[in-house]
Amino acid sequence: MSDYPEIADHVARDVKDGKLVELREDGLYRHVEFKALQGWTRIILVTWPYNLLVAGSHGSYHFERFGPDTEDMFNWLRGIRVEPDRWASKLVNGADSVREYDQERLVAQVKAEVAEAVKDGAPRGLRSAVREQILESDRLHSRDWAMQMVYDFEHGVTYRAECTCGSFKDHDGQDDAYRWEFYRHRPAGDHTVNVREIGGFAFSDVGDWNLDKVNYHFAYQCHAASWAIGQYDAARKHAEVAA
């Protein structure tokens, strides 16, 4: 099994007739290549202690992982689930070097929060407001614009300005609530006015949303490396049997 199954299928189609070429085999020091007989696909694996370089037609990625079982980096990938999101943390250049904004994740997060709010009794018209102001926007392709729209979105939110003297007033806008503090409510003595949201809907903890995915080429090379190691092991086993 693997993450990104559509990419796994793509790799399988590209390399189904791949031919193994061993350019170097010296214990933990290897340089092996697979070339597709049809098409332009090429996969290169280079290893040295605790390091693996995956290169070829879809870019080059350098993994480094120090551990009791990773001196031979082929051991790290043998027989495990292909998880590009997790494997990215082992890149020498860091996981952020292969991550990109995923519009589909933002849309899914927005829809999930709205559905939960509607179930909990959100103000009427929330779905249509979100659709018109966010989901139908032609700016969703931009991470910065999309996040700004989510941060700024409010529906049916009211603000209460309340004083320590016990006086308070509800307002439709935050600015009106603050204006009440300075221009409307002027009791004598030492008073403190606070403004807070009451009712309505606004997206919560937006800064904690995970809106990234690894890019296509990195995910491709993760699947390609897993396939190539399997082919390498099969070839070595065949050679041992033949000997």
Number of C-alpha atoms within 10 A of each C-alpha: 10 13 14 16 12 11 19 22 12 13 19 15 12 19 22 12 14 21 14 17 13 13 10 12 12 9 10 16 14 16 17 18 21 22 20 17 14 11 11 11 16 19 24 22 21 21 23 17 15 19 22 24 19 20 19 19 14 17 13 15 20 17 19 19 19 13 11 8 12 17 18 21 23 23 12 15 18 15 13 11 12 23 15 23 19 10 16 23 17 15 19 14 14 13 16 13 15 21 17 14 17 18 17 13 15 21 15 12 17 19 16 11 14 19 14 11 18 15 9 9 9 18 15 12 11 19 16 11 14 20 13 11 12 21 18 10 14 10 13 19 13 13 17 11 15 19 18 13 18 18 15 9 16 16 18 16 17 18 21 23 22 20 17 11 13 8 11 17 14 18 18 13 14 17 11 15 25 18 12 20 19 10 9 10 17 10 10 7 7 7 12 10 19 13 20 12 18 13 13 17 19 19 16 11 8 14 9 7 13 12 19 18 17 20 16 15 15 22 24 21 26 23 24 29 24 19 21 22 18 15 16 19 13 12 13 11 12 11 10 9 8 7 6
